[in-house]
Amino acid sequence: MEFALSDGLKLPLLAILGLIFGSFVTALSYRLPRGESVANGRSLCGACGHTLAAADLVPVMSWLVQKGACRYCGMKVSWRYPVIEIMSAGLFTGAGFLVQDPLHLLILLAMTPVMIALAVIDLEHQRLPNGLVAVLAVLALGWRWAGDRDLLVALATASGALTCGFALDAGARLVSGKPGLGMGDTKVFALAGLALPVRPFLLFVMIAGLLGTLLGLVWLRGRRPASFIFPTGQFPFAPAILVSYWACLTIADRVLNTLLLSA
């Protein structure tokens, strides 16, 4: 069933859903890199270990009401939690506004929390868990099947992207002795080839390259900014890839049509 934007329900409901999934992503991105169970175990205060009640876990509102601190021990709670939740709500709302096909919208809503989790984990730990990458790969194929169904081209494009990534990494190691495009980044980059037809994929490559360059310059200038953004000396490229990927899933066709009309 397709909802009209004028009904006044679709976008607010998606925003609320985004907050809920954003709260899940905060737990997922914290526990998964530490080897902790995501499905089992109650949420605890990281400082005092107190089990958090439902009132402590309301997305964004709990953090605001408690002034960013644990109400049991008073220790500050990282601003990563409301930021991730607000980001998720914004992306869910944006997806509802930009994607009209119900099946594509459903797939994108499933993709979005996985993308956010991968971006956050890469920022905080410079890791891209294979399990999340595999989930995103399956959803990418689902997106392509809901579109032109050209899975052979999808697999060929992804394989080409993987080969280019491996070659860039090998070349960088040969010339400088340092890694180039990491294996995790290469796999995430190739995911776009599974979902995007050739022209949108080329647009994705351009946007990812430009955005990665800009973020790299910011990183070089700041070196070691505060904890949540670039917490170590290794530049995390996956967030730039994932932002570009999400953007091309939603607006690539509009951008390409505009460029063709203005040519």
C-alpha positions as CSV (number, residue, x, y, z in Angstrom):
1,M,0.0,0.0,0.0
2,E,1.4,3.4,-1.0
3,F,0.9,6.4,1.3
4,A,0.5,9.9,0.1
5,L,2.7,12.6,1.8
6,S,-0.4,14.7,2.2
7,D,-1.9,12.3,4.7
8,G,0.3,13.8,7.4
9,L,1.2,10.4,8.9
10,K,3.9,8.9,6.7
11,L,6.8,11.1,7.6
12,P,6.1,11.5,11.3
13,L,5.7,7.7,11.6
14,L,8.9,7.2,9.8
15,A,10.7,9.7,12.1
16,I,9.5,7.8,15.2
17,L,10.5,4.5,13.6
18,G,13.9,6.0,12.8
19,L,14.4,7.0,16.4
20,I,13.6,3.5,17.6
21,F,16.0,1.9,15.1
22,G,18.5,4.6,15.9
23,S,18.4,3.5,19.6
24,F,19.0,-0.1,18.4
25,V,22.0,1.1,16.3
26,T,23.5,2.7,19.4
27,A,23.5,-0.6,21.2
28,L,24.5,-2.6,18.1
29,S,27.5,-0.3,17.3
30,Y,28.7,-0.4,20.9
31,R,28.3,-4.1,21.6
32,L,29.3,-5.8,18.3
33,P,32.9,-4.6,18.2
34,R,33.3,-5.7,21.9
35,G,32.0,-9.2,21.2
36,E,29.0,-8.6,23.4
37,S,25.6,-10.1,22.6
38,V,23.2,-7.8,20.8
39,A,20.1,-9.8,21.4
40,N,20.6,-10.8,25.0
41,G,21.3,-8.7,28.1
42,R,19.7,-5.5,29.4
43,S,21.2,-2.1,28.7
44,L,23.6,-1.0,31.5
45,C,25.2,2.3,32.5
46,G,28.8,2.0,31.2
47,A,30.1,3.8,34.3
48,C,28.2,2.3,37.3
49,G,26.8,-0.9,35.7
50,H,23.2,-0.1,36.8
51,T,20.5,-1.7,34.7
52,L,18.7,1.0,32.8
53,A,14.9,1.2,33.1
54,A,12.6,1.9,30.2
55,A,12.4,5.6,31.1
56,D,16.2,5.8,30.6
57,L,16.0,4.4,27.1
58,V,13.5,6.8,25.3
59,P,15.4,7.9,22.2
60,V,16.8,11.5,22.6
61,M,14.3,12.5,25.2
62,S,15.9,10.5,28.0
63,W,19.3,12.0,27.2
64,L,17.8,15.6,27.2
65,V,15.7,15.1,30.4
66,Q,18.7,13.7,32.2
67,K,21.0,16.4,30.9
68,G,23.3,13.9,29.3
69,A,24.1,12.1,32.5
70,C,23.2,8.8,34.1
71,R,20.5,9.4,36.7
72,Y,21.9,6.7,39.0
73,C,25.6,7.8,39.2
74,G,25.6,11.2,37.5
75,M,28.4,10.3,35.0
76,K,28.1,11.9,31.6
77,V,26.5,9.9,28.8
78,S,28.2,10.2,25.4
79,W,26.5,12.5,22.9
80,R,26.9,9.6,20.4
81,Y,23.5,8.3,21.5
82,P,21.2,11.2,20.6
83,V,23.3,12.0,17.5
84,I,22.9,8.5,16.1
85,E,19.2,8.5,17.0
86,I,18.5,11.9,15.4
87,M,20.5,10.9,12.3
88,S,18.5,7.7,12.0
89,A,15.2,9.6,12.3
90,G,16.4,12.1,9.7
91,L,17.4,9.4,7.2
92,F,14.1,7.5,7.7
93,T,12.2,10.7,7.1
94,G,14.3,11.5,4.1
95,A,13.8,8.0,2.7
96,G,10.0,8.5,2.9
97,F,10.2,11.8,1.2
98,L,12.5,10.7,-1.6
99,V,11.5,7.1,-2.4
100,Q,7.9,6.6,-3.5
101,D,8.0,2.9,-4.5
102,P,6.8,1.0,-1.4
103,L,9.1,-2.0,-2.0
104,H,12.2,0.1,-2.6
105,L,11.3,2.2,0.5
106,L,11.0,-0.9,2.7
107,I,14.4,-2.2,1.5
108,L,16.0,1.2,2.1
109,L,14.5,1.4,5.6
110,A,16.2,-2.0,6.3
111,M,19.5,-0.8,4.8
112,T,19.7,2.5,6.7
113,P,20.3,1.1,10.2
114,V,22.9,-1.3,8.9
115,M,24.7,1.6,7.0
116,I,24.6,3.8,10.1
117,A,26.0,1.0,12.3
118,L,28.9,0.3,9.8
119,A,29.7,4.0,9.6
120,V,29.8,4.4,13.4
121,I,31.8,1.3,14.0
122,D,34.3,2.4,11.3
123,L,34.6,5.8,13.0
124,E,35.1,4.4,16.4
125,H,37.0,1.2,15.8
126,Q,38.2,1.3,12.2
127,R,36.4,-2.0,11.6
128,L,33.7,-3.1,9.3
129,P,32.1,-6.4,10.6
130,N,31.6,-8.9,7.9
131,G,28.2,-9.9,9.2
132,L,26.8,-6.4,8.7
133,V,28.5,-6.2,5.3
134,A,26.8,-9.5,4.3
135,V,23.4,-8.2,5.4
136,L,23.9,-5.1,3.4
137,A,24.9,-7.1,0.3
138,V,21.7,-9.2,0.5
139,L,19.6,-6.0,0.8
140,A,21.5,-4.5,-2.1
141,L,20.6,-7.5,-4.3
142,G,17.0,-7.1,-3.1
143,W,17.0,-3.4,-4.2
144,R,18.3,-4.4,-7.6
145,W,15.7,-7.1,-8.0
146,A,13.0,-4.6,-7.2
147,G,14.4,-2.4,-9.9
148,D,15.8,-3.6,-13.3
149,R,16.4,-7.2,-12.0
150,D,19.7,-7.3,-13.9
151,L,21.6,-9.3,-11.3
152,L,24.3,-10.4,-13.8
153,V,25.3,-6.8,-14.4
154,A,25.1,-6.2,-10.7
155,L,27.5,-9.0,-9.9
156,A,29.8,-7.9,-12.7
157,T,29.9,-4.3,-11.5
158,A,30.6,-5.4,-7.9
159,S,33.3,-7.8,-9.0
160,G,34.9,-5.0,-11.0
161,A,34.8,-2.7,-8.0
162,L,36.4,-5.4,-5.8
163,T,39.2,-5.9,-8.3
164,C,39.9,-2.2,-8.6
165,G,39.9,-1.9,-4.8
166,F,42.3,-4.8,-4.4
167,A,44.6,-3.3,-7.1
168,L,44.6,0.1,-5.5
169,D,45.5,-1.4,-2.1
170,A,48.3,-3.6,-3.7
171,G,49.6,-0.6,-5.6
172,A,49.7,1.6,-2.5
173,R,51.5,-1.1,-0.5
174,L,54.0,-1.5,-3.3
175,V,54.7,2.2,-3.7
176,S,54.5,3.5,-0.1
177,G,54.5,0.4,2.1
178,K,51.1,1.5,3.5
179,P,47.6,0.2,2.8
180,G,45.5,2.0,0.3
181,L,41.8,1.3,0.1
182,G,41.3,-1.3,2.9
183,M,39.6,-4.6,2.4
184,G,36.6,-3.6,4.4
185,D,36.2,-0.3,2.5
186,T,36.6,-2.2,-0.8
187,K,33.8,-4.6,0.1
188,V,31.5,-1.8,1.2
189,F,32.4,0.1,-2.0
190,A,31.5,-3.0,-4.1
191,L,28.1,-3.2,-2.5
192,A,27.0,-0.1,-4.5
193,G,27.6,-2.0,-7.7
194,L,25.1,-4.6,-6.6
195,A,22.3,-2.1,-6.1
196,L,23.1,0.7,-8.6
197,P,22.9,0.4,-12.5
198,V,26.0,1.6,-14.3
199,R,25.3,5.3,-14.6
200,P,24.2,5.8,-11.0
201,F,27.2,3.7,-10.0
202,L,29.6,6.0,-11.8
203,L,27.9,9.0,-10.1
204,F,28.4,7.2,-6.8
205,V,32.1,6.7,-7.5
206,M,32.5,10.4,-8.2
207,I,30.6,11.5,-5.1
208,A,32.4,9.0,-2.8
209,G,35.8,10.2,-4.1
210,L,35.0,13.9,-3.6
211,L,33.4,13.3,-0.2
212,G,36.2,11.0,0.9
213,T,38.8,13.7,-0.1
214,L,37.0,16.4,1.8
215,L,36.7,14.3,4.9
216,G,40.3,13.2,4.5
217,L,41.4,16.9,4.5
218,V,39.4,17.6,7.6
219,W,41.0,14.6,9.3
220,L,44.5,15.6,8.2
221,R,43.9,19.1,9.6
222,G,42.6,17.9,12.9
223,R,44.7,14.8,13.2
224,R,43.2,13.6,16.5
225,P,39.9,15.3,17.1
226,A,37.5,14.4,20.0
227,S,36.6,10.8,20.7
228,F,33.6,10.1,18.5
229,I,35.0,11.6,15.3
230,F,38.2,9.9,14.0
231,P,39.3,8.6,17.4
232,T,42.6,7.1,16.1
233,G,45.2,7.9,13.6
234,Q,43.7,5.8,10.8
235,F,41.3,7.6,8.4
236,P,38.0,5.8,8.2
237,F,36.8,6.0,4.6
238,A,33.6,3.9,4.9
239,P,31.4,6.7,6.2
240,A,32.0,8.7,3.0
241,I,31.3,5.6,0.9
242,L,28.1,4.9,2.8
243,V,26.8,8.5,2.7
244,S,27.4,8.5,-1.1
245,Y,25.7,5.1,-1.5
246,W,22.6,6.2,0.4
247,A,22.4,9.4,-1.6
248,C,22.7,7.6,-4.9
249,L,20.0,5.1,-3.9
250,T,17.6,8.0,-3.3
251,I,18.5,10.9,-5.7
252,A,20.9,9.5,-8.4
253,D,18.2,9.3,-11.1
254,R,17.0,12.8,-10.4
255,V,20.6,14.2,-10.5
256,L,21.4,12.3,-13.8
257,N,18.1,13.4,-15.4
258,T,18.9,17.0,-14.5
259,L,22.4,16.8,-15.9
260,L,21.1,15.3,-19.1
261,L,18.4,17.9,-19.6
262,S,20.9,20.7,-18.9
263,A,23.5,19.3,-21.3
